Amino acid sequence: METTNYTRVTEFVLTGLSQTQEVQLILFVIFLSFYLFILPGNILIICTIRLDPHLTSPMYFLLANLAFLDIWYSSVTAPKMLVDFFVERKTISFGGCIAQLFFLHFVGASEMFLLTVMAFDRYAAICRPLHYATIMNRRLCCILVAVSWMGGFVHSIIQVALIIRLPFCGPNELDSYFCDITQVVRIACANTFPEELVMIFSSGLISVVCFIALLMSYAFLLAMLKKHSGSGESTNRAMSTCYSHITIVVLMFEPSIYIYARPFDSFSLHKVVSVFHTVIFPLLNPIIYTLRNKEVKTAMRKLINKYILCKEK
C-alpha cells in the first residue's frame, strides 16, 4: 500500500434501506416491532434459566449466553438504523463506524464459536450420557464460553486492524444502513486485494468450515439417536433439541457465508441478507427455542405466573 498524503475521512454517509419517506415509516414500524420483541424475548430466556432451579444443565447455561449475545448483536445495528429512518442525511463518524464494525464481528464470531460449543455439549450428552455431568461441568462450560468470546475478540481485532490502516481520501458513501467491512473496504483509496483476501479467509472461510462441521456433527448425532435409541420421551427431546440447533446454525451461517465468503462486490440481495442477518435472525432464536423446548416453555409460564400475573392481581 502506497504511503501518500491524503485527507482523512471523518465520517461516512449511509444510503439506508430506502429513500422514500412512506417506505421508511413502514420499515421503522416493522423493525421496531422486531427489536422490541428481541429484547424481552431473550431477556425472558435469561431470567427463566437463571431463576428456575430445574434448568441447571450446561445446555441451558449455554442457551442463556446465546440469548445474551443475541441481545447485544441486534443492538449493534438496530438502534442506529431506527433513528436514521427519520434523518434525511444518514451519517456515522469514522470512530463510530469502526466501533460498530468491531462489535458486530466480535459478537457475531463469538456466537458462531458458541454454537460450536453447543454442538459439543450435545455430543457429550448423547454419546457419553453416563459421563456427561463429569465432562460438561460448570468450570469447563465457563472456560468454553470464555474461549468463544476470546475467539470473537481476536477475529474482530484482525478486521479492525486491516480497516484502520487503509487510507480513505474522498468517497465516503456506504451503500448500506450500517458499517461493515464489505462496504468500507470498497471505498478505500488503495489496492485492497490483500486486505480483502485476509478478510474473506478470516470471516468467510471460518463461516464455511464451521457450518459444514456443525451440520456433519448434528447429522452424526441424529443418526446415533435413530440407530441406538427407541422412541421414548428422552430420545424425542434430544432429537428436538438437535433440530432446534440445526435450524439456528442454518439461519446464522448461510447469510454470513453469502456476505463474507465471496469478493466484496455489490449484489442486489446484499441489503436484504444483511437485514436478516443483523435484525431478524436474533429474533428467531427465542422463538425457535421456546417453541421446541418443553422445559423452557413450562419454566417461562411459571415465571410469568409468579412474577407478573400475581403482581397484577
Residue, then its C-alpha position, 0 to 999 in steps of 0.5 A: m500500500e502506497t504511503t501518500n498524503y491524503t485527507r482523512v475521512t471523518e465520517f461516512v454517509l449511509t444510503g439506508l434501506s430506502q429513500t422514500q419517506e412512506v417506505q421508511l415509516i413502514l420499515f421503522v414500524i416493522f423493525l421496531s416491532f422486531y427489536l422490541f420483541i428481541l429484547p424481552g424475548n431473550i431477556l425472558i430466556i435469561c431470567t427463566i434459566r437463571l431463576d428456575p432451579h430445574l434448568t441447571s444443565p450446561m445446555y441451558f447455561l449455554l442457551a442463556n449466553l446465546a440469548f445474551l449475545d443475541i441481545w447485544y448483536s441486534s443492538v449493534t445495528a438496530p438502534k442506529m438504523l431506527v433513528d436514521f429512518f427519520v434523518e434525511r442525511k444518514t451519517i456515522s463518524f469514522g470512530g463510530c463506524i469502526a466501533q460498530l464494525f468491531f462489535l458486530h464481528f466480535v459478537g457475531a464470531s463469538e456466537m458462531f464459536l458458541l454454537t460450536v460449543m453447543a454442538f459439543d455439549r450435545y455430543a457429550a450428552i448423547c454419546r457419553p450420557l453416563h459421563y456427561a455431568t463429569i465432562m460438561n461441568r460448570r468450570l469447563c462450560c465457563i472456560l468454553v464460553a470464555v474461549s468463544w468470546m476470546g475467539g470473537f475478540v481476536h477475529s474482530i481485532i484482525q478486521v479492525a486492524l486491516i480497516i484502520r490502516l487503509p487510507f480513505c481520501g474522498p468517497n465516503e458513501l456506504d451503500s448500506y444502513f450500517c458499517d461493515i467491512t464489505q462496504v468500507v473496504r470498497i471505498a478505500c483509496a488503495n489496492t485492497f486485494p490483500e486486505e480483502l483476501v485476509m478478510i474473506f479467509s478470516s470471516g468467510l472461510i471460518s463461516v464455511v468450515c464451521f457450518i459444514a462441521l456443525l451440520m456433519s456433527y448434528a447429522f452424526l448425532l441424529a443418526m446415533l439417536k435413530k440407530h441406538s435409541g427407541s422412541g421414548e420421551s428422552t430420545n424425542r427431546a434430544m432429537s428436538t433439541c438437535y433440530s432446534h440447533i440445526t435450524i439456528v446454525v442454518l439461519m446464522f451461517e448461510p447469510s454470513i457465508y453469502i456476505y463474507a465468503r465471496p469478493f466484496d462486490s455489490f449484489s442486489l440481495h446484499k441489503v436484504v441478507s444483511v437485514f436478516h442477518t443483523v435484525i431478524f435472525p436474533l429474533l428467531n432464536p427465542i422463538i425457535y427455542t421456546l417453541r421446541n423446548k418443553e422445559v423452557k416453555t413450562a419454566m417461562r409460564k411459571l415465571i410469568n405466573k409468579y412474577i407478573l400475573c400475581k403482581e397484577k392481581 
